[in-house]
Amino acid sequence: MNAPARRDIVQDLEQFRSDVRQWLEENCPPSQRQPITPEEQYYGGRHARFPSEDAKLWFERMRDKGWICPEWPAEYGGGGLGPQEAKIIKEEMKALNARTALYSIGIWMLGPALLEFGNEKQKQQHIRAIINGEARWAQGYSEPGSGSDLASLQCRAEDKGDHFLVNGSKIWTTAADKCDWIFCLVRTDPKAKKQEGISFLLIDMDDPGVSTTPIELISGESEFCQTFFDNVKVPKDNLVGELNKGWSVAKALLVHERKLMSELGSDSPREVVPPSTAARQYLPFANGKVADAQLRSELVDYDMEMHAIGLTHFRTFEEKIAGVRSAAPLVMKYVGTEAEKTRSELLLAIMGSRGLGWEGEGFTQPELDTLRLWAMSKAMTIAGGTSEIQLNVIAKNVLQLPQS
Ligand SMILES: Cc1cc2nc3c(=O)[nH]c(=O)nc-3n(C[C@H](O)[C@H](O)[C@H](O)COP(=O)(O)OP(=O)(O)OC[C@H]3O[C@@H](n4cnc5c(N)ncnc54)[C@H](O)[C@@H]3O)c2cc1C
């Protein structure tokens, strides 16, 4: 059979776009077309409550349509669609200001890795539960002594015949106290070279011996925990991939995490104010231009950077469709999170004291958000691998510079 002509594909996609637009228009409740606050984000899980009836309705409609995870296989509850259709859904949701119906580390990180490395039983159990919002996941990678040098991790899983016995702790585990499950990197062979003695385990947070201690942060946004494992019995069925081959699963998952981070600025739960818009509201103008020459120049630099980032995302997407391997995802975590930091710094410079409010009356919501987003932007250049580590990886793997 001949492959469909390009014109037919484009026409099909245009028809799809129009169907998506119509469906969203008919099914997205008006209240779900407003910028979302952190309190209104729905993360699912055994103990989760919807923030409103409309949020519940919107989630259920999206789930039943298969659009919570449009690209995941339909047999596990996904939409079974291709990347172009998924991109159209995302674009049309953005055009309508439609909220993300389910926020989930399971969707952003674990799911894609499970689809690649998990066995059929694991996919049947966990993928559908992620899509249905029935299981909330935490990430158990970092340890008090192992962050950037992740492969030095010490949390240990001993083979006890029918189960693993896990002892140790993980730190910076986001929202682990609210999660049902945690995916963990554990040391299963202490004698092997560090990357070769690691396995990837799925651990139920309700298992005896698992506990969490919250860590409070200055940004007011992230709720971290330290998660402890004290003689936790984990069934052998919860091993993802092969024993001692967890580093491959870990790296594949990190690619998804870094892709997410590189796009965060474009998908922020808060209303993201472009600096040029803020400039018109807060700065004096002279002859139709921002009067302050230094700020004017920084604004132009930022706009050009964002344009270049937008084009690179577009190119990366086209490369993905064409099956071309590209270094861009590796570079974009660094570029995207650094640009977000620049945006936050610029907003503070533009808004002056109006950007320094933390809570209370007398400030608009975007003004109150500015300082929190500024604090959060710093965290984003650390999470998922720091900017320095990203530069090291780019130098080694992309530019192939000599190692010192
Ligand atoms: C918002 C946020 C959410 C997070 N969520 C999770 C989570 O859910 N689960 C989880 O497991 N972890 C999570 N983390 C932890 C994160 O992965 C680590 O913070 C990160 O990997 C850095 O490790 P570290 O904090 O131990 O810093 P360190 O590794 O101690 O680094 C300290 C400093 O030294 C620099 N440095 C270290 N080594 C090098 C080198 N070789 N070359 C140059 N510079 C170097 C680093 O860039 C950094 O500036 C989260 C972090 C943040 C900020």
The ligand as an SDF file (V2000), in Angstrom:
LIG
                    3D

 53 58  0  0  0  0  0  0  0  0999 V2000
   12.7550   21.7900   42.8420 C   0  0  0  0  0  0  0  0  0  0  0  0
   13.5290   20.5260   43.0470 C   0  0  0  0  0  0  0  0  0  0  0  0
   12.8520   19.3060   43.0240 C   0  0  0  0  0  0  0  0  0  0  0  0
   13.5740   18.1300   43.2340 C   0  0  0  0  0  0  0  0  0  0  0  0
   12.8620   16.9550   43.2830 N   0  0  0  0  0  0  0  0  0  0  0  0
   13.5150   15.8060   43.5040 C   0  0  0  0  0  0  0  0  0  0  0  0
   12.7820   14.5870   43.6070 C   0  0  0  0  0  0  0  0  0  0  0  0
   11.5460   14.5630   43.5500 O   0  0  0  0  0  0  0  0  0  0  0  0
   13.4760   13.4580   43.8060 N   0  0  0  0  0  0  0  0  0  0  0  0
   14.8530   13.4320   43.8850 C   0  0  0  0  0  0  0  0  0  0  0  0
   15.4050   12.3470   44.0110 O   0  0  0  0  0  0  0  0  0  0  0  0
   15.5700   14.5810   43.8350 N   0  0  0  0  0  0  0  0  0  0  0  0
   14.9360   15.7620   43.6510 C   0  0  0  0  0  0  0  0  0  0  0  0
   15.6520   16.9420   43.6260 N   0  0  0  0  0  0  0  0  0  0  0  0
   17.0900   16.9170   43.8910 C   0  0  0  0  0  0  0  0  0  0  0  0
   17.9720   17.2370   42.6940 C   0  0  0  0  0  0  0  0  0  0  0  0
   17.9990   16.1750   41.7730 O   0  0  0  0  0  0  0  0  0  0  0  0
   19.3630   17.5640   43.2360 C   0  0  0  0  0  0  0  0  0  0  0  0
   19.2470   18.7250   44.0430 O   0  0  0  0  0  0  0  0  0  0  0  0
   20.3680   17.8430   42.1420 C   0  0  0  0  0  0  0  0  0  0  0  0
   20.6310   16.6580   41.4200 O   0  0  0  0  0  0  0  0  0  0  0  0
   21.6970   18.3940   42.7180 C   0  0  0  0  0  0  0  0  0  0  0  0
   22.1760   17.5870   43.7390 O   0  0  0  0  0  0  0  0  0  0  0  0
   22.5680   18.2090   45.1620 P   0  0  0  0  0  0  0  0  0  0  0  0
   21.4470   19.0640   45.6210 O   0  0  0  0  0  0  0  0  0  0  0  0
   23.0170   17.1040   46.0370 O   0  0  0  0  0  0  0  0  0  0  0  0
   23.7900   19.1940   44.8620 O   0  0  0  0  0  0  0  0  0  0  0  0
   25.3370   18.8060   44.7710 P   0  0  0  0  0  0  0  0  0  0  0  0
   25.4910   17.6290   43.8780 O   0  0  0  0  0  0  0  0  0  0  0  0
   25.8880   18.7040   46.1420 O   0  0  0  0  0  0  0  0  0  0  0  0
   25.9160   20.0710   44.0400 O   0  0  0  0  0  0  0  0  0  0  0  0
   26.2300   21.2830   44.7370 C   0  0  0  0  0  0  0  0  0  0  0  0
   26.8110   22.2800   43.7430 C   0  0  0  0  0  0  0  0  0  0  0  0
   28.0370   21.7600   43.1910 O   0  0  0  0  0  0  0  0  0  0  0  0
   27.9710   21.7510   41.7750 C   0  0  0  0  0  0  0  0  0  0  0  0
   28.6540   20.5450   41.2570 N   0  0  0  0  0  0  0  0  0  0  0  0
   28.5800   19.2760   41.7530 C   0  0  0  0  0  0  0  0  0  0  0  0
   29.3390   18.4460   41.0020 N   0  0  0  0  0  0  0  0  0  0  0  0
   29.8740   19.1940   40.0150 C   0  0  0  0  0  0  0  0  0  0  0  0
   30.7480   18.9030   38.9060 C   0  0  0  0  0  0  0  0  0  0  0  0
   31.2030   17.6530   38.6670 N   0  0  0  0  0  0  0  0  0  0  0  0
   31.0930   19.9330   38.0820 N   0  0  0  0  0  0  0  0  0  0  0  0
   30.6430   21.1940   38.3030 C   0  0  0  0  0  0  0  0  0  0  0  0
   29.8290   21.5320   39.3360 N   0  0  0  0  0  0  0  0  0  0  0  0
   29.4380   20.5450   40.1730 C   0  0  0  0  0  0  0  0  0  0  0  0
   26.4720   21.6670   41.4420 C   0  0  0  0  0  0  0  0  0  0  0  0
   26.2160   22.2040   40.1550 O   0  0  0  0  0  0  0  0  0  0  0  0
   25.8770   22.5330   42.5590 C   0  0  0  0  0  0  0  0  0  0  0  0
   25.9620   23.8920   42.2020 O   0  0  0  0  0  0  0  0  0  0  0  0
   14.9660   18.1400   43.4280 C   0  0  0  0  0  0  0  0  0  0  0  0
   15.6450   19.3790   43.4540 C   0  0  0  0  0  0  0  0  0  0  0  0
   14.9530   20.5520   43.2840 C   0  0  0  0  0  0  0  0  0  0  0  0
   15.6920   21.8410   43.3470 C   0  0  0  0  0  0  0  0  0  0  0  0
  1  2  1  0
  2  3  1  0
  2 52  2  0
  3  4  2  0
  4  5  1  0
  4 50  1  0
  5  6  2  0
  6  7  1  0
  6 13  1  0
  7  8  2  0
  7  9  1  0
  9 10  1  0
 10 11  2  0
 10 12  1  0
 12 13  2  0
 13 14  1  0
 14 15  1  0
 14 50  1  0
 15 16  1  0
 16 17  1  0
 16 18  1  0
 18 19  1  0
 18 20  1  0
 20 21  1  0
 20 22  1  0
 22 23  1  0
 23 24  1  0
 24 25  2  0
 24 26  1  0
 24 27  1  0
 27 28  1  0
 28 29  2  0
 28 30  1  0
 28 31  1  0
 31 32  1  0
 32 33  1  0
 33 34  1  0
 33 48  1  0
 34 35  1  0
 35 36  1  0
 35 46  1  0
 36 37  1  0
 36 45  1  0
 37 38  2  0
 38 39  1  0
 39 40  1  0
 39 45  2  0
 40 41  1  0
 40 42  2  0
 42 43  1  0
 43 44  2  0
 44 45  1  0
 46 47  1  0
 46 48  1  0
 48 49  1  0
 50 51  2  0
 51 52  1  0
 52 53  1  0
M  END
$$$$
